[in-house]
Amino acid sequence: MSDSLARAVRNVPGTVASIDWDALAPHEARRLREFGLDEGVEVELIKPGGWMGGPAAVRIGRMTVALRRHVAEAIRIVVPAE
């Protein structure tokens, strides 16, 4: 089962199942692609966005990046069962 990256459990790695590219502006989609984000890439929510809708800190490979909440919502991830 997949869930959005914005609602992932902190510090638990998951794999990108899909990205709703149509929900993103062209410059947002380009930025994600520049980070190497695509299906099959491992990601991890480090710090969720604040209650005021601030950006989330996300680890993509060895990089930590800030993503706006609507961008993190467009990314569906799968976390392996324990």
Stockholm file with secondary structure:
# STOCKHOLM 1.0

chainA/1-82         MSDSLARAVRNVPGTVASIDWDALAPHEARRLREFGLDEGVEVELIKPGGWMGGPAAVRIGRMTVALRRHVAEAIRIVVPAE
#=GR chainA/1-82 SS CEEEGGGSCTTCCEEEEEECGGGSCHHHHHHHHHTTCCTTCEEEEEECCCTTCCCEEEEETTEEEEECHHHHHTEEEECCCC
#=GC SS_cons        CEEEGGGSCTTCCEEEEEECGGGSCHHHHHHHHHTTCCTTCEEEEEECCCTTCCCEEEEETTEEEEECHHHHHTEEEECCCC
//
